[in-house]
Amino acid sequence: MDRVKGKVSIVTGGAGGIGGAIAILLAWEGARIVITDINEIKGKEVAEEIKRGGGEAIFLKHDITSENDWNVVIEKTMAEFGKLDILVNNAGILFVRKVEDTSLEEWRRLMSVNLDGVFLGTKHAIVAMKKSGGGSIINISSTSGIVGETGLSAYCASKGAVRLFTKAVALECSRDNIRVNSIHPGTTRTPMTEALFRNPTTKKKLEDSYPIGHLGEPIDIAYAVLYLASDESKFVTGAELIVDGGWTAQ
C-alpha cells in the first residue's frame, strides 16, 4: 500500500471495467480519486466502494468530448483536493466495421471520444499540474494502436494517434516535471468487449491467440497504471507499456 499516497488522480471512464479497477487500485494505494464518466449510477457505485474501503473519492458526470466539462472537472478537482497529480485518460469506445461500411458520422464520433477526449484532458491537466509542481498523465491506448486489425480501422487510427500524441506531449512537458506515457492493453474482459466472449468458439480462438494462454483482466491494466502513476517510474516518459500477454511479440 501507499505507492501513490497523498496524490490526487482523475480517472475518466471510471464507472467500470478497466476504469473502475484503476480507480479502486489507486485509492487502495493511497490516492484521492476523482471518478468521471457519463454513467452516473455506476460511477457513484465505484466512488462508494472506494469510500467503504476507507479511501477518498468523488464522482463527476463528464462528457470527455466537451471542453466545458473538462474545465468543470479540473476546477472541482482543485477545489476539492487542492491539486492534480495523476490523470488517467481511460474512457473510450469501440465498434467493429469494415472501412467501406463506416459512416463519416461513426468515424467522427469515435475520434471525438478516443482522441479529442485525450487531447482535452491532457491539455487541461498540464495547466493544473504545472500549478501542482508536476504529475503523471497516463493515456490508455491499445495493442490496436501498435498493429492493424481487420474491422477496426477507425479504432486503430484513434489509438495509434494516442500513441504518438503521447510521445510528442511527453517531450513538451519533460522540463515541467510532467511525465506522459501510454498503456497498450491486449484483449481484456470488460463490458465493452463482453460480446466477443459469448460465442465459445470465438472465445477459445481469442485465448489461443495469446502466447500466455489467457486474456487480460482489468486489474492487469490497473497495476500498469499504478506503476506509471507512482514515483517508481520517475525516469519513464514518452514510453509505451504493452500489457498483452505476448500478443504483439509474435
ZADO-1210 file (C-alpha; in nm, 4 decimals, padded with zeros to 6 digits):
<atoms>
<atom x="00.0000" y="00.0000" z="00.0000" code="MET" pos="1"/>
<atom x="00.0853" y="00.3722" z="-00.0139" code="ASP" pos="2"/>
<atom x="00.2578" y="00.3653" z="-00.3537" code="ARG" pos="3"/>
<atom x="00.0656" y="00.6811" z="-00.4520" code="VAL" pos="4"/>
<atom x="-00.0150" y="00.8077" z="-00.1035" code="LYS" pos="5"/>
<atom x="-00.1258" y="01.1711" z="-00.0947" code="GLY" pos="6"/>
<atom x="-00.1606" y="01.2014" z="-00.4725" code="LYS" pos="7"/>
<atom x="-00.4789" y="01.3200" z="-00.6434" code="VAL" pos="8"/>
<atom x="-00.5974" y="01.1376" z="-00.9546" code="SER" pos="9"/>
<atom x="-00.8661" y="01.1862" z="-01.2173" code="ILE" pos="10"/>
<atom x="-00.9760" y="00.8626" z="-01.3861" code="VAL" pos="11"/>
<atom x="-01.2019" y="00.9045" z="-01.6901" code="THR" pos="12"/>
<atom x="-01.4348" y="00.6214" z="-01.7812" code="GLY" pos="13"/>
<atom x="-01.4094" y="00.5176" z="-01.4179" code="GLY" pos="14"/>
<atom x="-01.7575" y="00.3680" z="-01.3896" code="ALA" pos="15"/>
<atom x="-01.6498" y="00.0127" z="-01.4519" code="GLY" pos="16"/>
<atom x="-01.4284" y="-00.2323" z="-01.6356" code="GLY" pos="17"/>
<atom x="-01.0702" y="-00.1128" z="-01.6626" code="ILE" pos="18"/>
<atom x="-01.1506" y="00.2368" z="-01.5311" code="GLY" pos="19"/>
<atom x="-01.3165" y="00.1047" z="-01.2190" code="GLY" pos="20"/>
<atom x="-01.0252" y="-00.1284" z="-01.1464" code="ALA" pos="21"/>
<atom x="-00.7794" y="00.1595" z="-01.1920" code="ILE" pos="22"/>
<atom x="-00.9720" y="00.3918" z="-00.9600" code="ALA" pos="23"/>
<atom x="-01.0074" y="00.1293" z="-00.6871" code="ILE" pos="24"/>
<atom x="-00.6418" y="00.0225" z="-00.7008" code="LEU" pos="25"/>
<atom x="-00.5093" y="00.3802" z="-00.6949" code="LEU" pos="26"/>
<atom x="-00.7354" y="00.4535" z="-00.3972" code="ALA" pos="27"/>
<atom x="-00.6157" y="00.1374" z="-00.2207" code="TRP" pos="28"/>
<atom x="-00.2609" y="00.2601" z="-00.2713" code="GLU" pos="29"/>
<atom x="-00.3370" y="00.5955" z="-00.1084" code="GLY" pos="30"/>
<atom x="-00.4546" y="00.8297" z="-00.3848" code="ALA" pos="31"/>
<atom x="-00.7599" y="01.0521" z="-00.3632" code="ARG" pos="32"/>
<atom x="-00.9762" y="00.9820" z="-00.6650" code="ILE" pos="33"/>
<atom x="-01.1984" y="01.1826" z="-00.8962" code="VAL" pos="34"/>
<atom x="-01.4025" y="00.9344" z="-01.0991" code="ILE" pos="35"/>
<atom x="-01.5581" y="01.0727" z="-01.4163" code="THR" pos="36"/>
<atom x="-01.7984" y="00.9041" z="-01.6565" code="ASP" pos="37"/>
<atom x="-02.1244" y="00.9565" z="-01.8430" code="ILE" pos="38"/>
<atom x="-02.2678" y="00.6622" z="-01.6449" code="ASN" pos="39"/>
<atom x="-02.3716" y="00.8356" z="-01.3253" code="GLU" pos="40"/>
<atom x="-02.5160" y="00.5304" z="-01.1466" code="ILE" pos="41"/>
<atom x="-02.2144" y="00.3030" z="-01.1900" code="LYS" pos="42"/>
<atom x="-01.9696" y="00.5882" z="-01.1371" code="GLY" pos="43"/>
<atom x="-02.1224" y="00.6658" z="-00.7997" code="LYS" pos="44"/>
<atom x="-02.1121" y="00.2959" z="-00.7120" code="GLU" pos="45"/>
<atom x="-01.7361" y="00.2855" z="-00.7694" code="VAL" pos="46"/>
<atom x="-01.6895" y="00.6004" z="-00.5588" code="ALA" pos="47"/>
<atom x="-01.8960" y="00.4471" z="-00.2779" code="GLU" pos="48"/>
<atom x="-01.6944" y="00.1247" z="-00.2938" code="GLU" pos="49"/>
<atom x="-01.3759" y="00.3260" z="-00.2505" code="ILE" pos="50"/>
<atom x="-01.5204" y="00.5160" z="00.0440" code="LYS" pos="51"/>
<atom x="-01.6405" y="00.1953" z="00.2111" code="ARG" pos="52"/>
<atom x="-01.2825" y="00.0727" z="00.1918" code="GLY" pos="53"/>
<atom x="-01.1579" y="00.3829" z="00.3722" code="GLY" pos="54"/>
<atom x="-01.0487" y="00.5799" z="00.0652" code="GLY" pos="55"/>
<atom x="-01.1424" y="00.9249" z="-00.0617" code="GLU" pos="56"/>
<atom x="-01.3350" y="00.9596" z="-00.3861" code="ALA" pos="57"/>
<atom x="-01.5875" y="01.1774" z="-00.5626" code="ILE" pos="58"/>
<atom x="-01.7823" y="01.1189" z="-00.8817" code="PHE" pos="59"/>
<atom x="-01.8383" y="01.3800" z="-01.1529" code="LEU" pos="60"/>
<atom x="-02.0586" y="01.3251" z="-01.4562" code="LYS" pos="61"/>
<atom x="-01.8375" y="01.4069" z="-01.7515" code="HIS" pos="62"/>
<atom x="-01.8534" y="01.4082" z="-02.1303" code="ASP" pos="63"/>
<atom x="-01.4853" y="01.3934" z="-02.2225" code="ILE" pos="64"/>
<atom x="-01.5550" y="01.5404" z="-02.5671" code="THR" pos="65"/>
<atom x="-01.6738" y="01.8669" z="-02.4062" code="SER" pos="66"/>
<atom x="-01.4105" y="02.1279" z="-02.3243" code="GLU" pos="67"/>
<atom x="-01.6526" y="02.2949" z="-02.0857" code="ASN" pos="68"/>
<atom x="-01.6937" y="01.9660" z="-01.8976" code="ASP" pos="69"/>
<atom x="-01.3160" y="01.9389" z="-01.8698" code="TRP" pos="70"/>
<atom x="-01.2972" y="02.2890" z="-01.7255" code="ASN" pos="71"/>
<atom x="-01.5578" y="02.1936" z="-01.4649" code="VAL" pos="72"/>
<atom x="-01.3826" y="01.8663" z="-01.3757" code="VAL" pos="73"/>
<atom x="-01.0461" y="02.0358" z="-01.3269" code="ILE" pos="74"/>
<atom x="-01.1998" y="02.3215" z="-01.1271" code="GLU" pos="75"/>
<atom x="-01.3886" y="02.0841" z="-00.8969" code="LYS" pos="76"/>
<atom x="-01.0829" y="01.8637" z="-00.8516" code="THR" pos="77"/>
<atom x="-00.8730" y="02.1620" z="-00.7471" code="MET" pos="78"/>
<atom x="-01.1493" y="02.2909" z="-00.5194" code="ALA" pos="79"/>
<atom x="-01.1991" y="01.9520" z="-00.3518" code="GLU" pos="80"/>
<atom x="-00.8405" y="01.8302" z="-00.3252" code="PHE" pos="81"/>
<atom x="-00.6221" y="02.1344" z="-00.3980" code="GLY" pos="82"/>
<atom x="-00.4062" y="01.9806" z="-00.6697" code="LYS" pos="83"/>
<atom x="-00.3810" y="01.7293" z="-00.9521" code="LEU" pos="84"/>
<atom x="-00.1008" y="01.4722" z="-00.9673" code="ASP" pos="85"/>
<atom x="-00.2360" y="01.1972" z="-01.1945" code="ILE" pos="86"/>
<atom x="-00.4636" y="01.1915" z="-01.4977" code="LEU" pos="87"/>
<atom x="-00.5694" y="00.8583" z="-01.6454" code="VAL" pos="88"/>
<atom x="-00.7290" y="00.9144" z="-01.9868" code="ASN" pos="89"/>
<atom x="-00.9116" y="00.5834" z="-01.9918" code="ASN" pos="90"/>
<atom x="-01.2559" y="00.6484" z="-02.1422" code="ALA" pos="91"/>
<atom x="-01.3049" y="00.5129" z="-02.4913" code="GLY" pos="92"/>
<atom x="-01.5458" y="00.3485" z="-02.7351" code="ILE" pos="93"/>
<atom x="-01.5177" y="00.0716" z="-02.9930" code="LEU" pos="94"/>
<atom x="-01.7067" y="-00.0577" z="-03.2943" code="PHE" pos="95"/>
<atom x="-01.6215" y="-00.3301" z="-03.5450" code="VAL" pos="96"/>
<atom x="-01.6836" y="-00.2262" z="-03.9039" code="ARG" pos="97"/>
<atom x="-01.5075" y="-00.2557" z="-04.2403" code="LYS" pos="98"/>
<atom x="-01.3798" y="00.0797" z="-04.3578" code="VAL" pos="99"/>
<atom x="-01.6149" y="00.0897" z="-04.6576" code="GLU" pos="100"/>
<atom x="-01.9109" y="00.0347" z="-04.4255" code="ASP" pos="101"/>
<atom x="-01.8067" y="00.3040" z="-04.1758" code="THR" pos="102"/>
<atom x="-02.0004" y="00.6284" z="-04.1958" code="SER" pos="103"/>
<atom x="-01.8321" y="00.9643" z="-04.1508" code="LEU" pos="104"/>
<atom x="-02.0585" y="01.0219" z="-03.8507" code="GLU" pos="105"/>
<atom x="-01.9397" y="00.6980" z="-03.6866" code="GLU" pos="106"/>
<atom x="-01.5766" y="00.7840" z="-03.7619" code="TRP" pos="107"/>
<atom x="-01.6068" y="01.1327" z="-03.6133" code="ARG" pos="108"/>
<atom x="-01.7900" y="01.0073" z="-03.3044" code="ARG" pos="109"/>
<atom x="-01.5178" y="00.7516" z="-03.2293" code="LEU" pos="110"/>
<atom x="-01.2430" y="01.0075" z="-03.2868" code="MET" pos="111"/>
<atom x="-01.4166" y="01.2625" z="-03.0646" code="SER" pos="112"/>
<atom x="-01.4124" y="01.0200" z="-02.7704" code="VAL" pos="113"/>
<atom x="-01.0893" y="00.8265" z="-02.8241" code="ASN" pos="114"/>
<atom x="-00.8719" y="01.1125" z="-02.9482" code="LEU" pos="115"/>
<atom x="-01.0331" y="01.4504" z="-02.8767" code="ASP" pos="116"/>
<atom x="-01.1086" y="01.3399" z="-02.5199" code="GLY" pos="117"/>
<atom x="-00.7429" y="01.2517" z="-02.4627" code="VAL" pos="118"/>
<atom x="-00.6295" y="01.5814" z="-02.6146" code="PHE" pos="119"/>
<atom x="-00.8655" y="01.7882" z="-02.3987" code="LEU" pos="120"/>
<atom x="-00.7807" y="01.6007" z="-02.0808" code="GLY" pos="121"/>
<atom x="-00.4093" y="01.6288" z="-02.1421" code="THR" pos="122"/>
<atom x="-00.4334" y="01.9978" z="-02.2299" code="LYS" pos="123"/>
<atom x="-00.6196" y="02.0949" z="-01.9139" code="HIS" pos="124"/>
<atom x="-00.4311" y="01.8578" z="-01.6845" code="ALA" pos="125"/>
<atom x="-00.0992" y="02.0122" z="-01.7866" code="ILE" pos="126"/>
<atom x="-00.2146" y="02.3550" z="-01.6727" code="VAL" pos="127"/>
<atom x="-00.3285" y="02.2154" z="-01.3361" code="ALA" pos="128"/>
<atom x="-00.0160" y="02.0008" z="-01.2922" code="MET" pos="129"/>
<atom x="00.2153" y="02.2937" z="-01.3529" code="LYS" pos="130"/>
<atom x="00.0470" y="02.4634" z="-01.0574" code="LYS" pos="131"/>
<atom x="00.0910" y="02.1464" z="-00.8510" code="SER" pos="132"/>
<atom x="00.4602" y="02.1064" z="-00.9345" code="GLY" pos="133"/>
<atom x="00.4316" y="01.8206" z="-01.1826" code="GLY" pos="134"/>
<atom x="00.2457" y="01.4980" z="-01.2382" code="GLY" pos="135"/>
<atom x="00.1850" y="01.1890" z="-01.4465" code="SER" pos="136"/>
<atom x="-00.0521" y="01.1612" z="-01.7432" code="ILE" pos="137"/>
<atom x="-00.1366" y="00.8072" z="-01.8496" code="ILE" pos="138"/>
<atom x="-00.3188" y="00.7540" z="-02.1781" code="ASN" pos="139"/>
<atom x="-00.4888" y="00.4200" z="-02.2320" code="ILE" pos="140"/>
<atom x="-00.4263" y="00.3256" z="-02.5938" code="SER" pos="141"/>
<atom x="-00.4409" y="-00.0343" z="-02.7196" code="SER" pos="142"/>
<atom x="-00.2446" y="-00.3013" z="-02.8991" code="THR" pos="143"/>
<atom x="-00.4613" y="-00.1762" z="-03.1876" code="SER" pos="144"/>
<atom x="-00.2517" y="00.1393" z="-03.1643" code="GLY" pos="145"/>
<atom x="00.0583" y="-00.0721" z="-03.2393" code="ILE" pos="146"/>
<atom x="-00.0653" y="-00.3071" z="-03.5142" code="VAL" pos="147"/>
<atom x="-00.3586" y="-00.3065" z="-03.7537" code="GLY" pos="148"/>
<atom x="-00.6626" y="-00.5297" z="-03.7117" code="GLU" pos="149"/>
<atom x="-00.9367" y="-00.6195" z="-03.9575" code="THR" pos="150"/>
<atom x="-01.2641" y="-00.4413" z="-03.8917" code="GLY" pos="151"/>
<atom x="-01.1016" y="-00.1951" z="-03.6517" code="LEU" pos="152"/>
<atom x="-00.9628" y="00.0658" z="-03.8901" code="SER" pos="153"/>
<atom x="-01.1238" y="00.3606" z="-03.7099" code="ALA" pos="154"/>
<atom x="-01.0304" y="00.2265" z="-03.3669" code="TYR" pos="155"/>
<atom x="-00.6721" y="00.1573" z="-03.4798" code="CYS" pos="156"/>
<atom x="-00.6430" y="00.5088" z="-03.6201" code="ALA" pos="157"/>
<atom x="-00.7595" y="00.6642" z="-03.2941" code="SER" pos="158"/>
<atom x="-00.5386" y="00.4522" z="-03.0708" code="LYS" pos="159"/>
<atom x="-00.2340" y="00.4924" z="-03.2957" code="GLY" pos="160"/>
<atom x="-00.2846" y="00.8680" z="-03.2782" code="ALA" pos="161"/>
<atom x="-00.2986" y="00.8500" z="-02.8973" code="VAL" pos="162"/>
<atom x="00.0345" y="00.6643" z="-02.9015" code="ARG" pos="163"/>
<atom x="00.2205" y="00.9344" z="-03.0982" code="LEU" pos="164"/>
<atom x="00.0355" y="01.2225" z="-02.9324" code="PHE" pos="165"/>
<atom x="00.1611" y="01.0855" z="-02.6004" code="THR" pos="166"/>
<atom x="00.5228" y="01.0866" z="-02.7155" code="LYS" pos="167"/>
<atom x="00.5065" y="01.4400" z="-02.8555" code="ALA" pos="168"/>
<atom x="00.3442" y="01.5803" z="-02.5405" code="VAL" pos="169"/>
<atom x="00.5971" y="01.3975" z="-02.3231" code="ALA" pos="170"/>
<atom x="00.8742" y="01.5920" z="-02.4946" code="LEU" pos="171"/>
<atom x="00.6892" y="01.9205" z="-02.4448" code="GLU" pos="172"/>
<atom x="00.6321" y="01.8567" z="-02.0729" code="CYS" pos="173"/>
<atom x="00.9557" y="01.6897" z="-01.9700" code="SER" pos="174"/>
<atom x="01.1090" y="02.0064" z="-01.8213" code="ARG" pos="175"/>
<atom x="00.7909" y="02.0755" z="-01.6243" code="ASP" pos="176"/>
<atom x="00.8185" y="01.7537" z="-01.4214" code="ASN" pos="177"/>
<atom x="00.5156" y="01.6146" z="-01.6048" code="ILE" pos="178"/>
<atom x="00.5530" y="01.2630" z="-01.7398" code="ARG" pos="179"/>
<atom x="00.3269" y="01.1352" z="-02.0190" code="VAL" pos="180"/>
<atom x="00.3059" y="00.7669" z="-02.1115" code="ASN" pos="181"/>
<atom x="00.0696" y="00.5306" z="-02.2895" code="SER" pos="182"/>
<atom x="-00.0521" y="00.1829" z="-02.1977" code="ILE" pos="183"/>
<atom x="-00.1491" y="-00.0667" z="-02.4667" code="HIS" pos="184"/>
<atom x="-00.3784" y="-00.3432" z="-02.3380" code="PRO" pos="185"/>
<atom x="-00.4469" y="-00.6584" z="-02.5303" code="GLY" pos="186"/>
<atom x="-00.7968" y="-00.8047" z="-02.5284" code="THR" pos="187"/>
<atom x="-00.9274" y="-00.7549" z="-02.1773" code="THR" pos="188"/>
<atom x="-01.2542" y="-00.8821" z="-02.0302" code="ARG" pos="189"/>
<atom x="-01.4698" y="-00.5727" z="-01.9822" code="THR" pos="190"/>
<atom x="-01.8326" y="-00.4776" z="-02.0544" code="PRO" pos="191"/>
<atom x="-01.7115" y="-00.3214" z="-02.3820" code="MET" pos="192"/>
<atom x="-01.5595" y="-00.6500" z="-02.5043" code="THR" pos="193"/>
<atom x="-01.8066" y="-00.8934" z="-02.3432" code="GLU" pos="194"/>
<atom x="-01.9827" y="-00.9610" z="-02.6730" code="ALA" pos="195"/>
<atom x="-01.6619" y="-01.1206" z="-02.8016" code="LEU" pos="196"/>
<atom x="-01.6841" y="-01.3928" z="-02.5366" code="PHE" pos="197"/>
<atom x="-02.0462" y="-01.5019" z="-02.5832" code="ARG" pos="198"/>
<atom x="-01.9551" y="-01.7468" z="-02.8575" code="ASN" pos="199"/>
<atom x="-01.7414" y="-02.0280" z="-02.7044" code="PRO" pos="200"/>
<atom x="-01.5595" y="-02.0867" z="-03.0348" code="THR" pos="201"/>
<atom x="-01.4672" y="-01.7183" z="-03.0669" code="THR" pos="202"/>
<atom x="-01.3593" y="-01.7071" z="-02.7013" code="LYS" pos="203"/>
<atom x="-01.1362" y="-02.0143" z="-02.7447" code="LYS" pos="204"/>
<atom x="-00.9831" y="-01.8721" z="-03.0634" code="LYS" pos="205"/>
<atom x="-00.9060" y="-01.5436" z="-02.8853" code="LEU" pos="206"/>
<atom x="-00.7480" y="-01.7174" z="-02.5872" code="GLU" pos="207"/>
<atom x="-00.5362" y="-01.9390" z="-02.8125" code="ASP" pos="208"/>
<atom x="-00.4017" y="-01.6304" z="-02.9949" code="SER" pos="209"/>
<atom x="-00.2316" y="-01.5116" z="-02.6748" code="TYR" pos="210"/>
<atom x="00.1055" y="-01.6792" z="-02.6022" code="PRO" pos="211"/>
<atom x="00.0407" y="-01.6574" z="-02.2275" code="ILE" pos="212"/>
<atom x="-00.2703" y="-01.8723" z="-02.2761" code="GLY" pos="213"/>
<atom x="-00.5424" y="-01.6439" z="-02.1421" code="HIS" pos="214"/>
<atom x="-00.6942" y="-01.2993" z="-02.1865" code="LEU" pos="215"/>
<atom x="-00.6332" y="-00.9928" z="-01.9730" code="GLY" pos="216"/>
<atom x="-00.8298" y="-00.8797" z="-01.6686" code="GLU" pos="217"/>
<atom x="-00.8896" y="-00.5152" z="-01.5699" code="PRO" pos="218"/>
<atom x="-00.6567" y="-00.5491" z="-01.2707" code="ILE" pos="219"/>
<atom x="-00.3676" y="-00.6294" z="-01.5077" code="ASP" pos="220"/>
<atom x="-00.4064" y="-00.2864" z="-01.6657" code="ILE" pos="221"/>
<atom x="-00.4635" y="-00.1197" z="-01.3291" code="ALA" pos="222"/>
<atom x="-00.1266" y="-00.2388" z="-01.1990" code="TYR" pos="223"/>
<atom x="00.0463" y="-00.0955" z="-01.5057" code="ALA" pos="224"/>
<atom x="-00.1257" y="00.2380" z="-01.4377" code="VAL" pos="225"/>
<atom x="-00.0187" y="00.2230" z="-01.0735" code="LEU" pos="226"/>
<atom x="00.3465" y="00.1900" z="-01.1754" code="TYR" pos="227"/>
<atom x="00.3303" y="00.4868" z="-01.4131" code="LEU" pos="228"/>
<atom x="00.1347" y="00.6941" z="-01.1597" code="ALA" pos="229"/>
<atom x="00.3858" y="00.6312" z="-00.8814" code="SER" pos="230"/>
<atom x="00.7276" y="00.7839" z="-00.8280" code="ASP" pos="231"/>
<atom x="00.8751" y="00.4419" z="-00.9094" code="GLU" pos="232"/>
<atom x="00.8531" y="00.5460" z="-01.2758" code="SER" pos="233"/>
<atom x="01.0120" y="00.8909" z="-01.2295" code="LYS" pos="234"/>
<atom x="01.2548" y="00.8260" z="-01.5199" code="PHE" pos="235"/>
<atom x="00.9837" y="00.6988" z="-01.7561" code="VAL" pos="236"/>
<atom x="00.8206" y="00.9378" z="-02.0040" code="THR" pos="237"/>
<atom x="00.7198" y="00.9129" z="-02.3688" code="GLY" pos="238"/>
<atom x="00.7074" y="00.5358" z="-02.3296" code="ALA" pos="239"/>
<atom x="00.4533" y="00.2775" z="-02.4374" code="GLU" pos="240"/>
<atom x="00.3811" y="-00.0026" z="-02.1921" code="LEU" pos="241"/>
<atom x="00.2321" y="-00.3049" z="-02.3680" code="ILE" pos="242"/>
<atom x="00.0211" y="-00.5324" z="-02.1479" code="VAL" pos="243"/>
<atom x="-00.0953" y="-00.8051" z="-02.3826" code="ASP" pos="244"/>
<atom x="00.0285" y="-01.1493" z="-02.2765" code="GLY" pos="245"/>
<atom x="00.2843" y="-01.1501" z="-02.5576" code="GLY" pos="246"/>
<atom x="00.0326" y="-01.0991" z="-02.8405" code="TRP" pos="247"/>
<atom x="00.2293" y="-00.8261" z="-03.0224" code="THR" pos="248"/>
<atom x="00.5584" y="-01.0161" z="-02.9719" code="ALA" pos="249"/>
<atom x="00.4535" y="-01.2796" z="-03.2261" code="GLN" pos="250"/>
</atoms>
